[in-house]
Amino acid sequence: MFMFLSLIILPIIAIIGLGGFGPILDTMHAQGAGFTSIWTFGFGAIVGLLGIGFGSPGNPHILVRYMSLKNVNEMRQAALIGTIWNVVMGWGAIMVGLAGRAYFPNISMLPGENSEAIFTTLGEEILNPFFMGILLVAVLAAIMSSADSQLLVGASAVVRDIYDKIFAKGKEVSQKKLVLFSRISIACFMLLAVWLAFSAEQFVFWMVLFAFGGLGACFGPALILSLYWKGTTKAGVLTGMILGLITVILVKKQPEWTFAFLPDVKALFAKILFGVTYEAVPGFLVALLATVLVSLFTNKPVNVDQQFIDIKSKSM
């Protein structure tokens, strides 16, 4: 909620401080037609931007929210609230960036020439220290809300899906032991996250997009097809997950040694998809196609029709 309010209030205060949209438009015109012309983006760039949405159905920390819904009516309500929430926050984030360009026309004016610091730097410029503290709390709240969900989902996957169902299958494992393993998993994930943060050479934005696309391509098609197509099989899902993830990695940064037996995957998909270069789009499409094709040639689950009926009855 803090982040939501901050992304609404901060750009409004910034625009009022500038005296309206005029200075923002002047800055955009001065910095090139790319900020004002609707023809700036080509087909590939537009599809790539829209392709960011492919990540949503594959992010476990997002899906667990929907799994807690009790019936279809709550799902429709959640979809409406979520859509409005994202549109407003998206507008706020864009306006923070545009207003920031008017306040700081040159990136050298930002700490460390880091464009990702525009939110806090703009807040420091136009807010008094007390409200700036609230702004920082909003940033930390957004970080914590995502981090704790991802840590819990990751630990649950390791302990429940891997250890409990594979390595300890058929054995009685005490809750105390499972809790201990969960805490160890969370600690390991935290240390891994810290290491990645300190070793990262790219901006956080691009790292998040890569992770978002990887999760979307890996789990998105599997989830959607499992819910809406009775012909989805276990083999199809596993194949789609593996090929989707590999495609995302190859498009993002193809290892040099793979060029000995593979073409330039990023260039290949950019040509096939009319200039689309964001890795989530080809990854999602490859996973979708692989899941469908493999499912067509493998046996579908037993009593799948009854399972669909049971799911629908539980959702009413």
N, C-alpha and C positions, 0 to 999 in steps of 0.2 A: 504493500500500500504506500509506503514511504517513497519508493521508486516511482510508482504511478503518479503520485502527486508532484514529485520533483520534476518529472518530464512534462507536466502540464504547466506548473507555476514558473519554472525557470525560463523557458522561452518567452512566456508572456511578459515577465518582468524585463527581459532583455530587449524585446521589441518595443515596449513602452519607453525604456531608457534610450533607445535609438530615435524615438519620435515617430515610429511607425515602420512600415515595410519599405519605405523609400530608400533608406541607406542600404538595406539588404539587397534590394534589386540593383542599386548602383554598383555595389561591390561585385555582384554576380556578373553584371555586364562588363565591368572592368577586368575581370579575371578570365573572360572568354565566353564564346557562345555556348560552350558545353554545359553551362549552368542554366541557360534560359531556353535553348532550342529543344523542341520535342523530337527532333530528328537526330539528336546526338547519339543515342543508343541504336545499334543495329539489332537485327533479329536475334542473333546469338546472345548478345548482352541482355536483352529483355527476357528471353527464355531462361538464361542463367540466373537472373535475379528472381524470377518466379520459381525457379527450381529450388530455391532455398526452402520453400514450403515442403519439399519432399522429405526433409529431415524430421518434420513433426511426428508422422506416424511411426517413426522408428526410435524415438527417444524414450527409454524406459521411465525416466523421471517425469515425463509428461503423461505417459500412458497410465501410470499408477493412479493418477488423479481420476481418469475416466473409469478405471476398474473399480473405484469406490462408489460409483453411482448405483442407485438402487433400481431405477426403472428408466423407460424410454423418455418419459416426460422430463426427468432430471437431465438426461443427455441433451435434449433439445434446448433446455434452459442453459446448460453449461456451454453448448456451442454458441448460443447467442451472446452470452456474457463474455466468453473467450474471444469471440470475433471483435466485439466492440472494444474490449480491453486492448487487444493487439493493435487495432487501427489507431486508437488514441495514443498509445505508447509509441507506435511507429511515427505518427505525426510529430509528437513531441521530440523524439530523437532527431528527426530530420531538421526540425526548426532550431534545435540547439546547435546543430552543425552549421546551418545557414547564418544564424545570428552570430555564431562564433567567428565566422569569416569576416563579418563586418567589424567585430571588436578586435580581431587579430588577423589582419589581411595577410601577414607573412608568417609562415610556419616557424620561423626563427624566434617569434615572440612567445612560443609555447615552451614549457619546460622540457629540455632535452630534445626539442624539435619533434615532439611526439604528438601526432594528431589525436591520439586516443585520450590525451589529457584535456581535451577541450571542455568536457563537461565540468570537471572540478575547477579548471582555470577560469572558465566563464563565471561559475558560481562565486569564486573568490573575488572576481573583478566587480561584480554588481551587488553582492549580498554582504550584509554585516556579519561579523564572526559568528554570532549566535545561529543565524539561519544557515551559514556555511557549514556549521557543525551538524545541523539537521540534514543537510545535503550529503555529507560524508556518511552519516548513519544510513541514509537511503541506499547509497552505493554498497555499503557493507551488508545491508539487509538483502539486497538483490543477490549478492555473491553467496551469502549464507543459505538463502532459500534454494539456490540451485545446487550448491556444493553438498549440503546435507542430504538432499534427495539422491544425488548421484552416488554418494558414498554408501547410503543405505541400500540402494538398488544393486550396486556392485557387490557389496558384501553378501547380500541375499543370493545373488547369482552364484557366487563362489561356494557358499556354504550349502545352500539348498539344492541348487541345480547341478553342481559339479560334485561336491564332496558327498552330500547326503544321498543323491540319486545314482551316483556312479561308483565312487570308491567305497561308500559304506552301504551299498544297496543290500537290503535284506538283513541288516544289522540294527540292533537297538542302540541308538545314540542318545545320550542324555541331553536335556535342554541346556544344562550347565556347560557341557562341552561345546554345543553348537554356539552358544553365546560367546564363549571364549574364542572360538574360531572366527566368529563375526567381528569381534573386536580386533583380532590380529589382522584380518583382511582390511578393515577400515584403516588401521595404522599403516599398512603397506601401501594402500591406495593414496593416503595422505603424503607419504614420503615420495611416492612416484610423482604425484602432482607438483610437489615442491621442486623436485629435480627437473621436471619438464619446464616449470616456470623460469627457473634460473638458466636453463640451457637453451631456451627458445631464442631463435634468431629473427622470427617474424612477429608482427603485431598480434596481440591477443585476438583481434577481430578475425584474422585469416585462419588462426588455429582453431577458433570456435567453428568457423564455417566448414573447415575440413572435418572436424569431429562430427558436426551436425550432419554433413553429407554422408560420412561413413556409416553412422548409425541408421540414417534414413534408408540408404541403399541396402544395408545388411538386414534390417528387420522390417522396414516399411512394406515392401511387396509381400513378404511372408504373412504379415498380419492382415493386410487388406484381403488377400486372396483366401486366407483361412476363414475369414468372416463372411465372404460373399461368394465363394465358389466351392461347391461340394467336391469338386474333383482334385482339390489340392492334396498332395501326398507328402509324407515325411521326407522322402528322397528329394522331391522337388523343392521343398523348403530349404533343406540343407544345401543343395546345389546352388540355389539362388542366393542364399546368404553368403556363401564362400565366394562365388563369382562376382557378386555385387561389391563386396568389400575389396577384393583384389583389383577390380576395375577402378574404384575410387583411388586406391593407393597408386596405381600405375598412371592414372591421369594427373594426379597431384604431383607426384615426383617419381618418375620411372627410374629404377636403378640402372646404372650404366651397363652392368653385365647382362641385363635382359635384352639389350639391343642386338645381341648376337643371334637371337632366334625370334625376336618380336619386332614389329615396326614401331614407330613413334606413336604410342597409343593416344596421347593427347591430340596430336595432329590428325590422326585417323578419325577420331570421334568428332573433332571440330569440323572436318570435311563432311562427314556423314550427317551431322546434326546442324549444318548451316552456320557454323561459327560458334556453337555453344562450347564453352571451355570450363564451366564450373563442374567439378568432378561429381557432384551429387546427381546430375541429370543423366549422364551415361551410365553411372553406377546403378541408379534406380531402374533404368530401362533394361539393362543387362540382367539384373536380378529378377525383374518381372518376367522377362522372356524365358530365362532359364528355368524359373519355377514352373511356368506353364508347360513348357516343352517336356521337361522331365516328368511332371505329374501326369501328362497324357500317356506316357509309356510305362508307368508304374502303377501298382495296385493301390486303389484308394482305401481309406480306413474302413473297417467293418462298422456297420450300423451308422454310417455318416448321416443318413437322413434323420434318424431318430435323435442324433446328437444336435442337429440344427433345430429340431422341434423343441428339444429340452431347453436349448439356449434362448429361443424366442419366448417360451413360456415363462422362464425365470425373469426375463426382462420386462414383462408386463406388470 
